[in-house]
């Protein structure tokens, strides 16, 4: 596997499938919600508050660069519920 490719399990819809997400691929809000295991509503709110993964706007279309999403998710790793994480 190329170092900039990620094997992700994406669940949802009518079937479960394994997808190979290449480094130069973008995903919409629904795909990213499935990748992260969160709701679309969470991502919409996180975009407004600035607490979610980085995103791009192409006109009125919102897209997430998958490697940025994975990096953001990894940055949220904690060792306990009292761990505040690193300051931004």
C-alpha positions in Angstrom: 0.0 0.0 0.0 1.3 3.5 -0.9 2.2 5.5 2.2 -0.4 8.1 1.3 -3.3 5.6 1.0 -5.5 4.5 3.8 -7.6 1.4 4.0 -10.9 2.5 5.6 -14.0 0.5 6.5 -17.0 2.6 5.4 -20.4 1.4 6.6 -23.7 2.6 5.5 -26.3 2.6 2.8 -27.4 -0.8 1.4 -24.1 -2.5 1.9 -20.8 -2.5 3.8 -17.6 -2.2 1.7 -13.9 -1.6 2.0 -12.7 1.4 0.1 -9.2 2.4 -0.7 -9.0 6.2 -0.2 -6.1 7.7 -2.1 -4.3 10.8 -0.8 -5.7 13.1 -3.5 -9.3 12.1 -3.0 -12.0 14.4 -1.5 -15.1 13.2 0.3 -18.5 14.9 0.9 -20.0 15.4 4.3 -21.9 12.1 4.2 -18.8 10.0 3.3 -16.7 11.7 6.0 -19.4 11.2 8.6 -19.3 7.5 7.8 -15.5 7.4 7.9 -15.4 9.1 11.3 -18.5 7.3 12.7 -20.2 10.6 13.5 -23.4 12.2 12.2 -23.7 14.6 9.3 -25.2 17.1 11.9 -22.0 16.9 14.0 -19.9 17.8 11.0 -22.2 20.6 10.0 -22.1 22.1 13.5 -18.3 21.5 13.8 -17.8 23.4 10.5 -19.7 26.4 12.0 -17.8 26.4 15.3 -14.4 25.6 13.8 -14.0 22.4 15.9 -14.2 19.9 13.0 -11.8 18.6 10.4 -10.5 21.1 7.8 -12.7 21.4 4.7 -12.7 23.1 1.3 -15.4 25.1 -0.4 -15.9 24.8 -4.1 -18.6 27.3 -4.8 -21.3 26.2 -2.4 -20.0 22.6 -2.2 -18.2 21.4 0.9 -15.5 18.8 0.4 -13.0 17.2 2.8 -9.5 16.2 1.8 -9.4 12.7 3.2 -5.8 12.8 4.5 -6.6 16.0 6.4 -9.6 14.3 8.0 -7.4 11.4 9.1 -4.8 13.7 10.5 -7.5 15.7 12.4 -8.9 12.4 13.8 -5.5 11.3 14.9 -4.9 14.6 16.6 -7.9 14.0 18.8 -6.4 10.9 20.5 -6.6 11.0 24.3 -5.3 8.7 27.0 -8.1 9.4 29.5 -11.3 11.3 29.8 -9.5 14.0 31.7 -6.8 14.5 29.1 -7.4 17.9 27.4 -5.1 17.1 24.5 -2.6 19.5 23.1 -3.4 23.2 23.0 -4.0 24.6 19.5 
